[in-house]
């Protein structure tokens, strides 16, 4: 009896030590989380976010069989969407899909996040854009593209991302996103609008008149009956003219 009792005590102690060891594995990550999530979203720097992602990914690399690993990878993807790049988030989600398929995000899950972020961003009465939320929404749109390129919602989300980039005065990114729509979804109903807006960004945001002329002309050639065809013709006619020149022409035409 004493021997059995002694073995039982040893077994309990071993299990206790193992349990404590498992808990201690999480300590560094939890400490990072405690610090990271006390920072106001608008004040999170790229360095802060990348450090948090690195902690999550390092844990996953070290303990691939641990039950917390897919949870931490999912959190790493979310931090990447919120503060870093959509491509990084998509790569983390794809890692989840390969190694922990039960944690794979579905289109419906990402759509729910889009709906929530759109409600938060556009429901305010101030009229000003919360740039932190806008970037989160933009990255969610683009993450959807990386994960579900064949989905019917994907070109619409890319268009919204490009439009939002214009509003955030990120001309290069908006052109890149318009190009993704034009190259991958040429039959999308807003493809003509993407080409027109691409020319518009070159003209008005980048002052690149050569490319603006090129893409306005391409738009007119491809979509001569589109609602924006007259606007494209007018833009070509007035390309590079100063406001004073336009006023003089208007006055001369009305004399």
C-alpha positions in Angstrom: 0.0 0.0 0.0 2.8 2.4 0.9 4.5 1.6 -2.4 1.3 2.3 -4.4 0.7 5.5 -2.4 4.2 6.6 -3.1 3.9 5.9 -6.8 0.6 7.8 -6.9 2.2 10.8 -5.3 5.1 10.7 -7.8 2.6 10.4 -10.7 0.7 13.5 -9.5 3.9 15.5 -9.1 5.1 14.5 -12.5 1.8 15.6 -14.1 2.0 18.8 -12.1 5.5 19.5 -13.3 4.5 18.7 -16.9 1.5 21.0 -16.6 3.6 23.8 -15.2 6.1 23.3 -18.0 3.3 23.7 -20.6 2.1 26.8 -18.9 5.6 28.3 -18.8 6.0 27.7 -22.5 3.3 30.4 -23.0 4.7 32.9 -20.6 6.8 34.8 -23.0 4.0 35.1 -25.6 1.5 36.1 -22.9 3.9 38.7 -21.6 4.2 40.1 -25.1 0.5 40.1 -25.5 -0.1 41.9 -22.2 2.2 44.7 -23.4 1.1 44.8 -27.1 -2.7 44.9 -26.5 -2.4 47.8 -24.1 -1.2 50.0 -26.9 -4.0 52.0 -28.5 -4.6 50.8 -32.1 -3.7 54.2 -33.6 -0.3 54.1 -31.8 0.8 50.6 -32.8 3.9 50.9 -34.9 5.0 48.4 -37.5 7.9 47.4 -35.2 5.4 46.7 -32.4 3.2 44.6 -34.6 6.1 42.6 -36.2 7.5 41.9 -32.8 4.2 40.4 -31.7 3.9 38.4 -34.9 7.4 37.1 -34.5 6.6 35.9 -30.9 3.6 34.0 -32.2 5.5 32.4 -35.1 8.5 31.5 -33.0 6.2 29.7 -30.7 4.6 27.8 -33.6 8.0 26.9 -35.0 9.2 25.6 -31.6 6.1 23.8 -30.5 4.3 22.7 -33.7 2.3 20.0 -31.8 1.1 22.2 -29.0 -2.6 23.0 -28.9 -2.0 26.7 -28.7 0.1 26.8 -31.9 -2.8 27.2 -34.3 -4.4 29.8 -32.0 -1.2 31.8 -32.0 -0.8 31.5 -35.8 -4.4 32.8 -36.2 -3.6 35.7 -33.9 -0.4 36.4 -35.9 -2.5 36.6 -39.1 -4.9 39.0 -37.5 -2.1 41.3 -36.3 -0.7 41.2 -39.8 -4.1 42.3 -41.3 -4.5 45.0 -38.7 -1.1 46.6 -38.8 1.2 45.0 -41.5 0.5 43.5 -44.9 -2.2 41.4 -46.4 0.3 39.1 -48.1 1.8 38.2 -44.7 -1.6 37.5 -43.2 -2.5 35.3 -46.2 0.8 33.3 -45.9 0.0 32.6 -42.2 -3.5 31.5 -43.0 -2.2 29.2 -45.7 0.2 27.7 -43.1 -2.9 27.1 -40.9 -4.6 25.4 -43.8 -1.7 23.1 -44.5 -1.0 22.1 -40.9 -4.2 22.8 -38.9 -7.1 22.5 -41.4 -9.7 22.8 -38.7 -8.5 26.4 -38.2 -8.7 27.3 -41.8 -10.6 30.6 -42.3 -13.7 30.3 -44.5 -14.9 32.9 -47.0 -17.9 33.5 -44.6 -15.5 34.2 -41.7 -13.6 36.9 -43.7 -16.9 38.3 -45.0 -18.1 38.7 -41.5 -15.0 40.6 -40.6 -15.4 42.8 -43.7 -19.0 43.6 -42.7 -18.0 44.5 -39.2 -15.2 46.7 -40.2 -17.3 48.5 -42.9 -20.0 49.1 -40.3 -17.5 50.6 -37.9 -15.8 52.7 -40.5 -18.8 54.1 -42.3 -21.3 54.5 -39.5 -19.7 57.5 -38.0 -21.3 60.9 -38.4 -18.1 62.9 -38.4 -17.3 62.3 -42.1 -13.6 61.8 -41.4 -11.9 58.5 -42.1 -10.3 56.5 -39.2 -7.1 55.6 -41.0 -6.3 52.7 -38.7 -9.7 51.0 -39.4 -9.5 51.9 -43.0 -6.1 50.1 -43.3 -7.6 47.1 -41.5 -10.5 47.0 -43.9 -8.3 47.4 -46.9 -6.0 44.6 -45.8 -9.0 42.4 -45.1 -10.2 42.9 -48.7 -6.8 42.0 -50.1 -6.4 39.0 -47.8 -9.6 37.7 -49.2 -8.2 38.0 -52.7 -5.1 36.0 -51.8 -7.1 33.3 -50.1 -10.1 33.0 -52.4 -9.0 34.3 -55.9 -11.8 32.3 -57.6 -14.6 33.6 -55.3 -17.3 35.8 -56.9 -16.8 38.5 -54.2 -13.1 38.8 -54.8 -13.1 41.4 -57.7 -15.6 43.5 -55.8 -13.4 43.5 -52.7 -10.3 44.4 -54.8 -12.2 47.3 -56.3 -13.2 48.5 -52.8 -9.6 48.2 -51.7 -8.4 50.3 -54.7 -11.0 52.9 -54.1 -10.1 53.1 -50.4 -6.4 53.5 -51.4 -7.4 56.5 -53.5 -9.1 58.0 -50.6 -6.1 57.4 -48.4 -3.9 59.1 -51.0 -1.9 55.9 -51.7 -1.7 56.3 -55.5 0.8 53.5 -56.1 -1.2 50.9 -54.2 -4.5 51.9 -55.8 -3.0 51.5 -59.3 -1.6 48.1 -58.3 -5.0 47.0 -57.1 -6.8 48.3 -60.2 -4.3 46.3 -62.2 -5.1 43.1 -60.2 -8.8 43.6 -61.2 -8.0 44.3 -64.8 -5.6 41.5 -65.2 -7.4 38.8 -63.3 -11.1 39.7 -63.6 -11.5 41.4 -67.1 -15.2 40.5 -67.2 -16.0 42.1 -63.8 -18.7 44.6 -64.3 -16.6 47.5 -62.9 -13.5 46.7 -65.0 -14.2 49.7 -67.2 -14.4 51.9 -64.2 -11.1 50.5 -62.9 -9.4 51.5 -66.1 -10.8 55.0 -66.0 -9.9 55.5 -62.4 -6.4 54.2 -63.1 -6.0 57.0 -65.7 -7.5 59.4 -63.2 -4.9 58.5 -60.5 -2.0 58.9 -63.0 -3.3 62.3 -63.9 -4.5 63.8 -60.6 -2.5 62.0 -57.9 0.8 61.3 -59.7 0.8 64.0 -62.3 2.0 61.4 -64.8 0.4 62.8 -67.9 1.9 60.4 -70.3 0.4 57.4 -68.6 -2.8 59.3 -68.0 -3.1 59.9 -71.7 -2.3 56.3 -72.5 -5.0 54.9 -70.3 -7.7 57.4 -71.1 -7.1 56.6 -74.7 -7.2 52.9 -74.0 -10.5 53.3 -72.1 -12.1 55.2 -75.0 -11.0 52.5 -77.4 -12.2 49.6 -75.3 -15.4 51.2 -73.9 -16.6 53.9 -76.3 -20.2 53.5 -75.1 -19.5 53.5 -71.3 -21.0 56.2 -69.1 -17.4 57.5 -68.4 -16.5 57.8 -72.1 -17.4 61.5 -72.3 -15.4 62.1 -69.1 -12.4 60.4 -70.6 -12.7 62.5 -73.8 -12.9 65.7 -71.7 -9.9 64.6 -69.6 -7.9 63.9 -72.7 -8.8 67.3 -74.1 -7.9 69.2 -71.0 -4.9 67.1 -70.0 -2.1 69.2 -68.5 -4.0 72.5 -68.8 -3.9 74.9 -65.8 -7.1 76.1 -64.2 -6.4 79.6 -65.7 -6.3 78.1 -69.2 -9.5 76.2 -68.6 -11.2 79.4 -67.4 -10.0 81.3 -70.4 -11.3 78.6 -72.8 -14.6 78.5 -71.0 -15.0 82.3 -71.2 -14.0 82.3 -74.9 -16.6 79.6 -75.7 -19.4 81.5 -74.0 -18.7 84.9 -75.6 
